[in-house]
Structure formats: C-alpha cells, structure tokens
Amino acid sequence: MKVPSDLRYTESHEWIRTEGDGTVTIGITDHAQAALGDLVYVELPKPGRDVAANEACAIVESVKAASDVYAPLAGTIVAGNDDLAAKPEAVNEDAYAAWLFRLKPADAGDVGKFMDAAAYSKLIAEA
C-alpha cells in the first residue's frame, strides 16, 4: 500500500497536497481505492463552490458501493479533475496521480493539522 511522505491524510482516507500557488489538491488514498474496488463513476464538485471543512462534496462509486469524499478544509473549489468522468478507473491505477479536486483553503495553516504519512500508515495498519 503506497503512502507518499509528502502528503497529509485524513481519517476518512483523503490525501492533501499543498501546491505552490496556495491551493491544495485532494484525492482518495490507495487504501481507500483498494477498499472500494473498481471505480465506475466519479462526481466532482463544481469550481466556485464554497465548502465547509468535512463537507461531503464529491462521490466515488465502485462496483461495491458509493462513497462520499469530504473537503478536509474549508475553502473554495477551484478545479475538478474532469478526466475522471471518462476514466474513473484512473483512481484505481494510481490514487495519488488521479486527484479529484483542488481548493483554495480559507486558512492554509489548517493543512498542518492532518496526519503525516507515518501516522496514516499506523491508522490503516490498525484497521
């Protein structure tokens, strides 16, 4: 199970990458995609939408189940990965390359409160 060291992680299995322009990129972890199985549909939030921290704002659907994806931070959606509409299985192929959405956080300092790779690895090992 891949857990890149340069990302932050949530207990609900989203990953967060801080970008050079002050936005953050969010996706689901390798652990999450493995648990879901083959993805068949992804619904992304629309750019311009304001989201609250922990708000469900995207959906990933697999052959097993549909799951909400949460905005780990409050902010404004600036982009969705539109390529996933035609190819949702890209998340299964590489969960860290197939990001779901980007947002401009209301407080960029909030990223530091999420788990680092070591803490996330421990969380999924105990699951």
C-alpha positions as CSV (number, residue, x, y, z in Angstrom):
1,M,0.0,0.0,0.0
2,K,1.5,3.3,-1.1
3,V,1.6,6.2,1.4
4,P,3.6,9.1,-0.1
5,S,5.6,11.0,2.6
6,D,5.0,14.4,1.0
7,L,1.2,14.4,1.6
8,R,-1.2,14.8,4.5
9,Y,-4.0,12.4,5.3
10,T,-7.5,12.4,6.8
11,E,-9.1,9.8,8.9
12,S,-11.7,9.4,6.2
13,H,-8.9,8.4,3.7
14,E,-8.5,11.6,1.7
15,W,-5.0,12.8,0.8
16,I,-4.0,16.5,0.7
17,R,-1.1,18.1,-1.3
18,T,-0.2,21.7,-0.9
19,E,0.6,23.4,-4.3
20,G,2.9,26.2,-5.0
21,D,0.1,28.6,-5.7
22,G,-1.5,28.2,-2.3
23,T,-4.2,25.8,-3.4
24,V,-4.5,22.2,-2.2
25,T,-5.1,19.1,-4.3
26,I,-7.3,16.4,-2.8
27,G,-7.9,12.8,-3.7
28,I,-8.6,9.4,-2.1
29,T,-5.8,7.2,-0.8
30,D,-4.5,4.0,-2.2
31,H,-6.1,2.3,0.9
32,A,-9.5,3.8,0.1
33,Q,-9.5,2.9,-3.6
34,A,-8.4,-0.7,-2.7
35,A,-11.3,-1.0,-0.2
36,L,-13.8,0.4,-2.7
37,G,-12.7,-1.8,-5.6
38,D,-13.1,-0.9,-9.3
39,L,-14.4,2.6,-9.6
40,V,-17.1,3.1,-12.3
41,Y,-18.2,6.7,-11.6
42,V,-16.9,9.9,-10.1
43,E,-19.0,13.0,-9.3
44,L,-16.9,16.1,-8.7
45,P,-17.7,19.5,-7.1
46,K,-18.1,22.5,-9.4
47,P,-15.5,25.2,-9.4
48,G,-16.6,28.3,-7.5
49,R,-18.4,26.2,-4.8
50,D,-17.6,27.2,-1.3
51,V,-17.3,24.2,1.1
52,A,-17.0,23.8,4.8
53,A,-14.4,21.6,6.4
54,N,-15.6,17.9,6.5
55,E,-18.4,18.7,4.0
56,A,-19.2,15.9,1.5
57,C,-18.5,17.4,-1.9
58,A,-17.7,14.6,-4.2
59,I,-18.8,11.0,-4.8
60,V,-16.8,7.9,-5.9
61,E,-18.8,4.9,-6.9
62,S,-17.5,1.4,-7.4
63,V,-19.0,-1.9,-8.3
64,K,-19.4,-2.4,-4.5
65,A,-20.7,0.9,-3.2
66,A,-20.9,4.7,-3.5
67,S,-18.8,6.8,-1.0
68,D,-18.7,10.4,-0.2
69,V,-15.5,12.3,-0.4
70,Y,-15.1,15.1,2.1
71,A,-13.4,18.5,1.8
72,P,-10.9,18.3,4.6
73,L,-10.6,22.1,4.7
74,A,-13.0,25.0,4.3
75,G,-12.5,26.9,1.1
76,T,-13.5,27.4,-2.5
77,I,-13.3,24.7,-5.1
78,V,-11.0,25.9,-8.0
79,A,-10.9,22.8,-10.2
80,G,-12.2,19.3,-10.6
81,N,-10.3,16.6,-12.4
82,D,-12.6,16.3,-15.4
83,D,-10.6,13.5,-16.9
84,L,-12.1,11.2,-14.3
85,A,-15.6,11.5,-15.8
86,A,-14.4,9.4,-18.8
87,K,-11.9,7.3,-16.9
88,P,-12.8,6.8,-13.2
89,E,-10.6,3.7,-13.1
90,A,-7.6,6.0,-13.2
91,V,-8.0,6.3,-9.4
92,N,-7.6,2.6,-9.1
93,E,-4.5,2.7,-11.3
94,D,-2.7,5.5,-9.3
95,A,-4.7,7.1,-6.5
96,Y,-2.1,9.8,-6.0
97,A,-1.9,10.9,-9.6
98,A,-5.7,10.8,-10.1
99,W,-6.6,13.7,-7.9
100,L,-10.3,14.6,-7.5
101,F,-10.4,18.4,-6.9
102,R,-8.4,21.4,-5.9
103,L,-9.5,24.1,-3.5
104,K,-8.2,27.4,-2.2
105,P,-8.3,27.0,1.6
106,A,-9.8,29.6,3.8
107,D,-6.8,29.0,6.1
108,A,-3.8,27.4,4.5
109,G,-2.3,26.7,8.0
110,D,-5.0,24.1,8.6
111,V,-3.2,21.6,6.4
112,G,-0.7,21.0,9.1
113,K,-3.3,19.5,11.5
114,F,-3.7,16.4,9.3
115,M,-1.8,13.2,9.7
116,D,1.6,12.7,8.1
117,A,2.5,9.5,6.3
118,A,3.7,7.7,9.4
119,A,0.6,8.4,11.4
120,Y,-1.6,7.5,8.4
121,S,0.3,4.2,7.9
122,K,-0.3,3.4,11.5
123,L,-4.0,4.1,11.2
124,I,-4.5,1.8,8.2
125,A,-2.3,-0.9,9.8
126,E,-4.7,-1.0,12.8
127,A,-7.8,-1.1,10.6
